[in-house]
Amino acid sequence: METKKQEKKGLSGGLKKFYGVGDMGFNLMSSIESYYFSIFLTNLAKFSLPMVTFITTTASTVDALLSWIYGAILNSIKPMKWGRYRSWLIAIPWLVPFLYAFQFVKIGDGMLSAVLIIIAAIASHVAWNFAYVANVSMISVAGKTPEERSQLSATRAAWSNFSKVIFSYVGPGLAAVMAGIIGEVNQYGGAAFALGCVMAVLYYAHFKMFDGYEVVQPEKGTEKKNAKDKTGGMDLIRALLQNPPLIALLIADLAKFMFNFVLMGVAAYYFTYIAGDSKMLTTYILITNIFCVVGAYLSKTLSNKFTTRTTTIGVMAIQAVLLLVSYFMYNRVTVVIVLMSIAMFGYGITYACTPALYGDTIVYSEWKTGKNAAGWISGLQNVPLKVSIMTRGIIITACLAMGNFSPDIDPAAASEELKNAISIGFMVIPAIALIIAVVALVFGFKLTKAKVDQYAAEIASRS
């Protein structure tokens, strides 16, 4: 008689300490694109600015349009050998280095080369998004309680943010080494391949850590269990539309990512045209990223003391206040760096807390609909991320236009109008986004720890 292997209960020491190393590898890999894709297209591949705009806009738009689909597919198809979600941590990541490298290789000239780069960018993102969504879905699979989900989210966030500190040293050096081996034009392709391999190896480490937490059901006598785990189109729609906390969380998550990406994009303008010292940007990035890591590390302590929901709302409100205070003091550069560092400390906390909140909405959805939509809901985390990347460019461009920006302006002669416009993008708009997030969570996300525990117990009693 075929028996079902018992699922592990409680988090292992490995998960408590090292879950998130895969995310560190993922961020190291994707940072090549974040920092070097544009300069590769303009300075190395020698594309015209209109062609660069065409390549980046096409790739990012398709990426955003596909962002919702990964969780839906994971939730709807037949599970593979090692489970519905865990299997994807080993099945897909090995393809990424080969696809991703061609995003930074120019083959031929003109439109053909541009099309090949776009195809490589889209294909590599599709491949890594399946693994990314499966990875975050495992938080709700292995984490059976709000405390366990908070633990996994905090550890993941700490490793993820630590990658930013590592990349500031590894990224430029690795590119320089590759330039010496395969040539300057293809240096970022070599770096992308190397860090893609690092990502695949570290996702495999996650695969091993989650062994026993997602048990594959035997073929016989499991129709009821399989029916609960497999979802159709209407099940996915209900999981979203009948889940007000999830909708509120998606709004708040969009604000969280907008805060991060807009700050990253505008910081260079702030230190060039307001601080008057572009070299300070390197120091600013290092300090704020260290604060981010510390915030992520401490998020579990705060969540256990105040609950994850309360911590997220409180921290976002404080971040908004810090940004608005910075705006009224934008000419005092040292004060701005201090306030922004504290705000980024808060980002580390909220970055760690939101996956745990998504876990709560997964429990609520299963309690309400009777269907486990973990992959679908976890995959929706991709949507705010991709939308925020798209809107970042619009926001930055609009603020620069408001200040009559021109690259020909001497930074020392920047007008107050331009400084004010840059500061609005750097401080006011992210603050407004965070205020909207606070309102959405206060009035839309009403899942308390007691309610989530109650829903989880009722779900368990149905099995």
N, C-alpha and C positions, 0 to 999 in steps of 0.2 A: 504493500500500500504506500502511495506517495504521500509524504508528509511535508508540511510547510515549515521552512526554516524560520526560527524565531527572530524577530527584529531586535536589534540592539536598543536598549533603553538607557537614556542618559548620554551625555556627550563624553567622548573619549578625551584623554589628555592631549592627544594630537590635534583634535579639532579645536579644543579650547585655546591652544597656543599657536597653531600653525594654519588654521583655516584662514585663507586670504592670501597665501603665498601665490596662488594661481592668479589672483586679481593683481598682485604686485607685478607678476610677469606680463599680464594683459596690459596694464598701464605703461610698463616699460616699452612694450612693443608699440602700442598706439601712440605713444609720445613722439615717435619718429614722424608720424603723420602730422601731429599737432604742431610740432616745431619746424619741420623741415620740408613738408610737402610743397608749400608755396614757393620756397626758395629753390627747391629742385626744379619746379616748372619754369620759373623765370630766369634763374641764373645759370643753371646747368643744362636743362633741356632746351632753353632759349625759345620758349613759346612767347607769343605776343600777349599783352595783357588781356585783350578780348578773348583769346583762346584759353588763357589761364582761368578767366572767369567762367567760360563755358565748361571746362573740365571740372572745376571744383563745384560749381553749382549743380551740374548734372549728377555727379556722383553723390553729393550730399542730399539732393532732393530724392533720388531713388532710394537711398539709404533710409531717409525719414519715412517715405511712403511704405516701405516694407517693415518698419519697426514693430508694428503690431502683430505681424503674422507668425513670428517664431514660436511664441507661447501657444498660439492656437494650434499649430502643427504638432508640437510636442504633446499637447493634451488630447489630440484627436487620432493620432496614428497608433498602430500596434506597438507596444513597448519592445525594445530590442533586448538582447541577451542579459544585460546587467541592470535592467530597470528602465522605467519610462524617462527619467531625467539623468540618472547617473551615467548611463551608456554614452550619452553625448559628450561627456568629458574625455572620453578616449577615442570615440569614433571620428570626430571632426577636427580637433585642433592640429593634427599632424598635416593637414592640407594647407593650413594658413600660411606657414613660412613661404611656400612655393608661390601661392597666389599673391601674397602681400608684397613680395620682393619685386614683382613685375609692375607694381604701382610706381616704382621709382627707377624704372629702366626705360630709356627712350630707344625704340626700335623704328628706324626709318625716320621720315619727316612728314610734316603736315598732318592732315586729318587722320590718316591711318595710325600714326603714333599716338595721337590724342585718344582715339577710340580704344586702342589696346590698353592705355593707362586707365581709362574709365572702366573698362570691363574688369581689369585686375582689381581696381578699387572696390567695385560693387561685389565681385565674387568673393574677395577676401573678407569683406564686411559681413556678407551673408553667412559665410562659414564660421566666423568667430562669434556672430550674434547667437547662433544656435548653442554654442558652448557657453556663452555668457549667460543666456537665459536659463539653461539647465543648471548652471552653477548657482545662481541666486535662488532657483526653485528648491534646491536641496536644503536651503535654510529652513523652509517650512516642513520639509520631509524629515530631517534629522532633529530639528528643534520642536519638541512636542509641547513646550510651555512657553509663555511670553518671556520668561527669564532665559531659557535656552536660546530662543531666537535672538534676544538682545545680546547674549554672549557671542553668538556666531557673527552677528552684524557688527559688533564692536571690534572683534578681532579682524574681521575682513576689512573694515574701514581703516584700521591702524596699518595693516600691511599695504593696503592700496595707496594710502597717502604717503607712506614711507617710500614708495616707488618714486615719488616726485623728487625727494631728496637724493635718492640714488641716481636718478637720471641726470640731474644737474652735473654730476661728475662722469657718469658712464657714457651718456649719449654723445657728447662732442668728441670724447676720446675714441669711442668705438668707430665713429664716422671717419675720424682721421686715420685710424689703423686701416680701415677698409679702403680709403683713398690710396694708401700706399700699396695695397695688395691688388686691387682691381681697377684702380683709376678714379679720378675725382668725379667724373660724370656719374658713375654707378655706385658711389660710396654709400648713399643712403639705401640703395637696394640691398647691398651687403649687410648693412646694419639692421634693416628690416627683417631680412632672413634670419640673422643670428638671434635677434630678440624674439622673433616668432618661434624659433626653436625653444628658447627659454620658456616662453609662455606655454608651449605644448607640454614640456617636461613638468612644469609646475601644476598645470591642470591635471596631469596624470597623478601627481601627488594628491590632489583633491579626490580624484577617483579612488585611490587607495584608502584615503582617510574615511570616505563614506561607505566603505565595504561593510555590509550588514545592516545599513540603515534603510535601504530601499530594497525590500525583498521582492523578488520576481515570483509572481503567483504560479503554482503548478497548473497544468492544463485542465485537470478535472476538478469539478466541484467549486469553481471560483467564478461562476457567471455573475453572481451578485456583486462581488468585489470588482470584477472587471467592468461591469456596467457603471459602477460609481466612479471609476477612474477615467473611463473613456467619455469624452464629451462631443456633442454635435454642435452645429452652428448656433442653434437657438439656445443651447445650454450656455455657450460662451457669451451670447448677447445678454442673457439673463444675469450671468455672473457679474456683468458690468452695470447694466441699467438698474438692477434691483439691489445695488450695493452703494448707497450714498456715501459711506465712509471711503470707499475706493475712489469715487469721483473727486471728493474733497482732497484726498491724498495726492491724486494725480496733479491737481492744481497747485498744491503746496510743493510737490516735487519739481514741477516746472519752474517755480520761483526759486527753489534752492539751486538748481542748475544754472538758471539765468544769472543769479548772484555770482556764481563761480566763474562762468565763462565770460560774462561782461567785464568783471574785474580783471580777469586775465588779459582780455583784449585791449582794455583802456589803460592799463597800468603803464605801458610803454609811453603813451602820449602824456600821461600825468608827469612822469619823471623827466621827460624831454622838455615839455613846454611850461610846466608849472614849477617843478623842483629845479629845473635848469641843469640837471645832471643825470643823463641817461644811464650812466654806470651804476647809479644807485638801484636800478631795477634788479640787478643780480642779487644784491643784498636783501632787497625787499622780498624777492621770490623765495630765497633760502629761509628767511625768518618766518614768513607766513606759512610755508610748508611745514616747518618744524612745529609751529603752533597747531597746524592742522592735525598732525600725527598725534600730538599730546591730547587734543580734544577728542579724537576718535578713541584713543586708549581709555580715556576717563568716562566715555559715554555710558558704559555699562554700569559704573558706580552711580552716576546720576539717574539713569533709568531705573535702577533698583530702588533708589531712594524716593524718586518723585513720579515714577512710571514713565514709559517711553513717550506716551502722548503728551504729558505735561512738560517733560523735558524739551521736546521738539518745539512746542508752542512757545514756551518761555524763552528758549535760546533764540528762536527766530525774531521774537519781539525785541530782545536785547540787541541783536544784530542790526535791526532796522534803526534803533535809536543811535547806535554807534555810527552808522553811516550818515545819518542826518547831522549829527554833531560834527563829523568830519567835514561835511559840506560847508558848514559855517566857519570852518577853520582851515580851508583847503590850502591857504598860503603857508601854513605852519607845517612844514613837511615832516618833521620828527613826530609831531603829535599825530599826524595822519597815519604814519607808519605804525605807531603804537596802537591806535584805534582799529586800523585795518587788520593788524595781527590778532587782536582780540576777536574781531569779527570772523577771521578765518579759523580761529580756535573754535568758534561756534559752528562754522561750516563742518569742521571735522566731527563735531557731535551730531549734527543733523544728518550728515552723510551716513553715519553709523546707525542712526535711529530709524531712518525711513524703511530699510528692508524689513526690519522687525515689525513696523506698522503694516507693511504689505502682508506679512505673515498673518497678522490679526484679521485683515480683510479676507484672506483666504479661508480662515476658520469661519468667519461670518458668512461667507458665500456658501460654503458647504453645508452649514447649519440651515441656511434659508432655502437653498435649492436642492439639496441632497446630492449634489455633484461636486467632485473634487476638481476644481479648476486651477490648481496650483501653478501649472506651467503657463497658462493663459494670463493669469493675474501677475505672476512674476515677470512675464514677458512684456507686460504693459509698462514696466519701469523704463523700457527702452524709449517709449514715446516722448515723455518729457525731456529725456536726454537729447534725442535727435532734434526735437522742435527747438530746444534752447540753443543748440548749435546753429540752426538756421536763422533764428531771430537775432542772435548775437551780432551778425554782420549788419542787419538792418538797423539795430539800435545804435551801434557805433557810428555807422555812416550818417545817420540822422543827426546825431549829436555834433559830429564834426561839421556837417553842413550848416547847422544852427550857429556855429561859431565862425563861419566863413573860413574854414581851414584850407590851407594850401601847403603842399610839401615844400614850397619855395620860401615859406616864412622862416625867418631866423628865430630859433627858439628864444634867444635873449630879447627879441622884440615882440614876443607874443602878446596879443591884446588881452585885456580883461574879459572881453566878450568871448574869446576863444578859451581862455582859462575857465571861465564859468561854464561854458558848454561841455568841456572835458570833465569837469567836476560833476556836472549833472549826470553824465553817463557813468562816471566812476562811483558815484555815491547815491544820488537821489533816485534814479530809476531802479537800481537793485533794492533800495529801501522800500520803495512803493510795492515792488513785487513781493517782498517779504511780509509787508503789512497785509496784502491780499491773502498770502498763504496763512497767516495767523487767523484771519477772519474765517477762511475756508475750514481750517482745522477745528476752530472753536465751535462753529455752528454745524459743520458737516461730519466731522469725525468724532462720534460720541461713543466709540467702543472703549469701555474701561477694562482694566485687567480682570475684574470680577466677572464681567459679562463674557469676555473671551474664554475664561476658564469654564464658565457655565456652558457655553456653546460647545466647547471641546468635549466636555463630559457627556453631553447629550449625543454628540456625533459618535463617541465611543460606545454608548449604550445601544446604538442602532445596529452595530456590527454583529 
